[in-house]
Amino acid sequence: MRPLVAEIDLAALRDNYRLAKSLAGSRALAVVKANAYGHGAVACAEALSGLADGFAVACIEEALELRAAGVAAPILLLEGVFDADEYTLCAEQNLWCVVQGEPQLAMLEAASIPAPLTVWLKMDSGMHRAGFAPEAYARAYQRLSASGKVADIVKMSHFARADEPAVPMTHAQAELFDSVCRELPGEESLANSAALIAHPATRRAWSRPGIMLYGANPLPAGPWPALRPVMTLKSRVFGVREIAAGEPLGYGDNFVATRPTRVGLIACGYADGYPRLASTGSPLAVDGVRSRVIGRVSMDMLTVDLTDLPGAGLGSEVELWGNTVQVGEVAAHAGTIAYEVLCNVKRARRVYLG
Ligand SMILES: Cc1ncc(COP(=O)(O)O)c(C=O)c1O
């Protein structure tokens, strides 16, 4: 059997959730959209059941998958709905939904639903991606209240640059949000992971941590909270060869040996979610010792430098990321972020621990 495995440490997930919640000091929706950032949404939600105050997903398809698996906690649709029928399903399945613009609001006003909904009304406090403009927010709130379709309204917004603690934008977004919301009743929600960690003033009745639950730190520099990586992507060396100085390795001219080089072949490639842009230089660990990818990552395989690891060879265990190599390091080598790298892990067999 192909040795590539994504080991998912559910005890670490629970610890990270507890840490997020202790920072929040209030309730926290565990964000499990995009298949729990590649970790398996059903397994992660089940592991957090009884602990998490609720879950957040992108869309109704993701929410229904959790409900079908028996997840009974509140589930919020972060994108809201795409057509009016989904509001009926939300009412039937007790799903909460974001209303983030006029089309969703008008659809809800016109919808015929069996029970009123919990709506999270989103304000565009500066990100300019989704949400009602600050000057339109109170009116949207009043329309929702008067619609007869809503049991509860939670006021929310989302930050554009919370992962850049020195940038004043997060503070400005929160201030704008507060200035509009002060007169409007109901609970509030602002903080994602980075805001929970770096912007304590944004903690409200509800927070929405995502990436930190999976043990990846959203901030570029410490001090970092003691998060535990949840996914370890592991494979094995299944081929070894020596190449001479001056010889190329793999596709293209990505790597030419500058010394006699012992090359290990690993069953993992970009079809497994290992970023192709993390070619020569990206860190990995062989039998627990850090080394580096050499050559270009191909679809199903990549190659590692074993020259300085004489004890490593056929069958050696390789950690692509996990506890020895942070997924964020690999992401940085590829010019991307841990979120994207984790979400792309689809083909590897998932093994759940804890
Ligand atoms: C509206 C909203 N809230 C919360 C989150 C979770 O963010 P993070 O994973 O950075 O904690 C996301 C993720 O993109 C989001 O879109």
The ligand as an ORCA input file, in Angstrom:
! r2SCAN-3c Opt
* xyz 0 1
  C     -15.878     34.787      8.265
  C     -14.777     33.932      8.779
  N     -14.630     33.792     10.103
  C     -13.637     33.038     10.635
  C     -12.728     32.389      9.830
  C     -11.596     31.594     10.449
  O     -10.386     32.258     10.210
  P      -8.989     31.688     10.744
  O      -8.828     30.356     10.076
  O      -7.996     32.686     10.239
  O      -9.070     31.588     12.206
  C     -12.837     32.523      8.450
  C     -11.853     31.866      7.582
  O     -11.509     32.238      6.519
  C     -13.894     33.310      7.912
  O     -14.038     33.460      6.588
*
